[in-house]
Amino acid sequence: MIDTLSIAQLDSLNKNIKLTNIQLHEIKTEISVGNEDEKFLNKITYDTVFTVIITIGIFALGVLIDRIIKICEHKRKEQQLRNYFIFHLQEIEKSYLPPLIEGYKKFYEQHNVDTGIPLSPPRLLSGDIERICTIDNSELFHSFKNKKKLSKILSQVDLLSKFSSETESYHSIVLGYSNEKRKVLNDLISLYMETLASLVERELPSNPKNPYVNFINDKIIYYYENFVSKRELSKFYAEIVRPIQEYIVENNLHKNHDTIRSIASLGKQLSHKYNDLKDLSVEISSQYKQFHEILVEVQNNIKPQIDLE
């Protein structure tokens, strides 16, 4: 009854009580006129007894109505809180998580040694998580019957509230590592290409038919035609560095030639630095795949709980 009793119905009840009070007063007057000399237990007039009973009854009824009004108001506030909570939960499940999940999926699928790392991880601004986190948990648990479902949802929302800061922290660290490794590698590439060019400039004019000089010269030309200002480290390594290294070793050129020995040494360093950066890229992709899986799991955990009562 209390759950469904409206304020309008309570107002109507108050009016009926007032009308009843008037009618009782009239009855009391009639009784008083007809029984002026009669007394209750020969001590108190019936008029006094009737007045006391009516006064107590009206007071009790007033207290009861006030209690009912407060209970109805409390129920109304609980319903408003439930609606507010579920609305923001639905926004998280439908509007916030899907694009964020897609962003992390694209990151781990597309990231490699060539692409490098963007300045920030995938992110999406939303106030729904913060609004839910600011709700008093005790009020929430009083407003919902299914405490187990509610507890599970709150744990997922809490995870999401910490997710962004943790991924931002991780991203900042690996971005620093990646940039540092990439700078060292780029410096080595510049030195490597300069050393190749110095060899060709020194030996090609005097020996234009020298096979290894022509081989290296062709690689230099190919490099400037295909790799300058491009992010194609894997292709550069596969089509420039490895072929030159293999050519030097196969023809034993590094044994009797100081410049070629330097080229071979730089090529070896390039191989190590390139593979270090490649391993880091694989590790980062793997971590972002885990981030993606966490978000998918959160979405799967929230979705069936939205109909909680």
N, C-alpha and C positions, 0 to 999 in steps of 0.2 A: 504493500500500500504506500509506504513511504517513498519508494523509488518512483512511483508514478504520480504522486500527488503534486499538483501544480500550484504555483503561487496564487493564481486566480481562484482555484478551488479553496485555498486557505482563506482568502479574503471573503469568499462567499460564506465559509464556515463562521468566520468572525461576525458577519452581519446577522447570521441566524442565531448566534449566541446572544448578541445584543437584543434581538427581537424576543428571544426566549426569556431574557432577563427582565424585559418590560412586562411580558405576560406573567412571569412569576411574581413580579412586584404587585401586579393587579390582583393576582390570586391571594397574595399575602395580605393585601389591603382588605379584601372581602372576608378573609378568615379572621382578620383582626377585628373588623366591625362586628362580626357575628359572635366572637368569643372573647370580648373584652375582659370578662371576669374570670375566664378559665385560665388555669395555670398548669405548667408541666411539673409533675411531682409536687404540686401545690407550692412551688417555690418560684418558678420562672414562667412568665407568660409565654404562650405559644407564639405570639408575635416575635418575641426575642429569639426563641429557638429557631423559628423559620428564617429569620434574618441571618443568624449565624451560619446555618446550613447552606443557605444560598450563597453567602459571601465566600465560604470555604470552597464550595463547588465551582463557583466562577473563577476563583484564584487558581484552583487545581487545573481547571480546563485551560486557563490562560497559559500556565506553565507548560502544559502538554502541547499546546499549539506552538508556543515559542520553540520548544524542543523539535517538533516536527519540521518547522521552518528551517532551523539550523541544519538538521539532517539532510533536508532536500537541497539546501545550498551547498553542503559538503559534497553530496552526490553529483551535483551539477559541476562543481569545480574538478572533481575526479574525472568526469567524462571529458571536460575540456582538456585536461592534461593528457588523457589517453589519445584524444584526437590530434593534439599538438605533437606528441611523441611519434605516433604512427605516420603522420604526414611527413615529418622530416626523415623518418626511417625509409619511407617509400622514395623520397627524393634521392637519398644516398644510393639505394638499390637500383633505381631506374635512370637517374641523371648523372650521378657522380662516378659510380664504379665502372660502367661500360666503357666510356672513353678513356678512363685511366688504365683499365685492363688492356685495351687495344694499344695504348701508347707504350706500355711495357712490353707487350708482345712484339711490336714493330722494332723496339730497341734491341731486344736480344736476337731477333731474327736477322736484322740488317747490320748490326755492329760487327766490324772486323778490323783487321790491322790497317786497312786502307781508309776506312771512314773516319777513324778517330772518335773522340768522345765529345758530345755537345757540352756546353757550359753548365747545363743543369739537367736533372733527370726529368722524365715526364711528370707534369704537375697539372692540377686542376683546382681552381679556387672554389671553395664551397663553405658556406656558413652552417650547413645542416649538422655536421659533426659537432662543431663547437656548441651549437644550440642544445643538442641532446646532452652533451657533457656538462652543461651548466644546470641541468635539472637536478634537483635534490633526489638522490636515490631512494631515500626513505619514503618520499611522496610517491615516487613511481611504484614502489613495491606495495604501497597501500592502495594504489589505483588499479592494479592488475591482479587478477585471480591466479593466473598461471605464472608463478614465481620462477619456475625452472626455465621456461621459455624466455622470460624477461632477462634472467641472469645470463643466459647464453647470448642474447642480443647485445647486452651491455658490454660483455667481454669482447665481442667483435667490434663494437664502436670504439672501445678503448684501444684496441689494436690499431684501428684506422687512425685514431688521433695521434698515435706515436709513429705511425708508418712513415709519414712524410719527412719528419725530422731525422729519422734513422736513415732513410734512403738518401736524403740530402747530405748527411754526414759521410756516408759511404762514398757517394758520388764525388764529393769534394776531395776525398783522399785519393781515389783511383785516378781522378782527373789530373791531380798533381803528379802522381807516378807516371801516368801516360805522357804528359807533356814533357816531363824530364827525360824520359827514355826516347821520346820522339825527337827532342832537340839534339841529344847526343847522336842519334842515328842520322839526322839531317846534316849535322856538322861533319860526320864521317863520310857521308855521300859527297858533300862538296869537296872535301879533301881528296877523296878517291877519284872523282872526275877530274880534278885539277892535276893529279899525278898522272892519270891516263893522257890528258892533253899535253902535258910537258914531255912525255915520252914520244908522242907522235910528232910534236913540233920539232923536237931535237933530231929524230931519226928518219922521218919520212922524206925530207928533202934530199938527203944523201943516199937514201936507199928506198926509192919509191916502190920497189917490188918485194920488199921484205914481207913475208907472209904474216908474221905475228903483229907487225906494225899496222899493216892493212886491216887485219882482223880487229884490232883494238880501235882503229880509226872508224871503221864501219859501226862499231858499237857506240862510239861517241856521237856520230851523226844520228844514229837511231834514237839515242837518248834524247837529244835536243829536239828531234821531230815528234817524239811521242810522250815524254815524261815531264818536261819542264812545266812547273806550276800545276801539276796534276797530283792527286792523291792515289797513286798506284804503286805502293811500295812492294806488294806481292809480285806484281808483274815486272817491276824494275829488278827485283831480286832474281826472279826466274829467268829473265831474258837478257840481263846485263851482267850482274855479279857472278852467278853460277857458271854461265858459259865461259867467261874470262878465266875464272878460277880453274875450271876443268881444262881449258886450253893450255894454261900455264903448266899445270901438273903433268898433263899428258906429254908435253913437249920438253919437260925439264928446263923450262926457261928461267926459273927462279934461282937456279944453282949458280949461274955465272953472270947474272945481270942485276946490279944493285937496285935500279929503278923498278924492274919487274918483281924483284924480291919485296920491295916496299908495296907494290900493288897487291901482291899475294897476301902480305901481312894485313893490309887494310881490308882486303876482301874477306879475310878470316874474321877480323873484328866486326865487319859489317854483318856477316852471317850470324855471329853471336848476338849482336844487338837487335837485329831484325827478329830473330827467334824469341828473344826475351820479350819484345814488344808484342809479338804474335801470341805468346803464351798468356801475357797479361790480358790481351783482347779476348781470348777464349775464356779466361777466368771471369772477366767482367760480364760477358754474355751469359755465362752459366749463372752468375749471381742474379742478373736481371731476369732470367727465366724463373728463378726461385721467387723473386719479388712478384712476378706475374702470377705464379701459382698460389701465392699467399692471398692475393687480391681475389682470384677466382674462388678460392675456398671461403673467403669472407662473404662474397656475394651468395654463394650456395648455402651458407649457414644463415644468412639474414633472410633470404627470400621466403622460405617456408614458415618463418616465424612472424611474418608481418600481420597475420590474422589472429594474433594472440588477443586474449580478453583479460 
